[in-house]
């Protein structure tokens, strides 16, 4: 694998140039091509600049998975602003912490999640003295119930003058710039805003592709939330790299996942053990075919060998490949390859991704442990975070001067360099 010095916007431009008419996103029965995604995110980026969004501004994204979420995220990347990806379950108490911690200047919000309407929460929050957000911008469907399209933009946002201005801004965005802030519980204490660069995220997605071997003919069922690093790297960015289709679901629901795999012939399904177990235990399981599925990543929490075998038995034609990672490591640190021995898949979370190092350390002494000995997993490579937003002391406690990240997780390496988890 060759590491890329590219921004997310540059990767999207290349994809739109190479396969402009191929389907990029399916959402229910609506679809967008790669050229449309690139064009609409350009228009929206011009609008953002007119609104006053500057390079480096922190901009909240608060919504379930939708086409507008993806277009807004990509537009922000083109402007050099930093999307702050907010959990759909956030309520006022959490936002009281997240907004000042991430220094959010603008907030894009969707329709809501479940019975909670973000519009009414935004109305309440904007009136409160502690909230420094300058502008709240709805990004749900328009008054006609439609998602973003060419008709959503005025002529000045499509003009040559606007595009020249945007191109100047794009040229200011560098791979080393922060691309997004992801809130995570981390290893201890309150949620932390993990800062990841374009370089982190673009290459993490490449690392996934090296193991998973997806191509432009694949279709990824994306039910993982896009506010999570795993959704961005294993869903959005892998698809941009190889040009496969994203079949987008606004959130995970086992019965809907099964129906959509069958109806839309999805070939990839990534998820946490809880998501896979919910699908396996769904009463709708036998109503739908999963024969189109070829592979998927299993990650996010501990799974026993017995639990893994139960999941795999339901999907006999599918390579379900365990992985280990954290938000602080741009997610994937290890992955099981599609050619790795089947007997390894239930007991291990795979081997290190290219250009990433792993060592096992005795937590009390810092001594590097031999093969087979359990200790703290430490990671070093292109994938390690830049730090925590507004929390330099917390980052300093995890990041050593020589680049090693202390994950707080326990595991051991076997003689073939497969990682075995003991405690997340």
Buried (B, 14 or more C-beta within 10 A) or exposed (E): EEBBEBBBBBBBBBBBEEBBEBBBBBBEEEBBBBBBBBBBBBBBBBBBBEEEBEEBBBBBBBBBBBBBBBBBBBBBBBBBBBBBBBBBEBEEEBBBBBBBBBBBBBBBBBBBBEEEBBEEBBEEBEEEEEBEBBEBBBBBBEEEEEBBEEEBBEEEBBEEEBBEBBEEBBEEBEBEBBBBBBBBEBBEEEBBBBBBBBBBBBBBBBBBBEBBBBEBEBBBBBBBBBBBBBBBBBBBBBBBBBBBBBBBBBEBBBBBBBBBBBEBEBBBBBBBBEBBBBBBEBEEBEEBEBEBBBBBBBBBEEBEEEBBEBBBEBBEEBBBBBBBBBBBBBBBBBBBBEEBEEEBBBBBBBBBBBBBEBBBBEEEEEEEBEEEEBBBBBBBBBBBBBBBBEBEEBBEEBBEEEEBBBBBBBBBBBEEEBBBBEEB
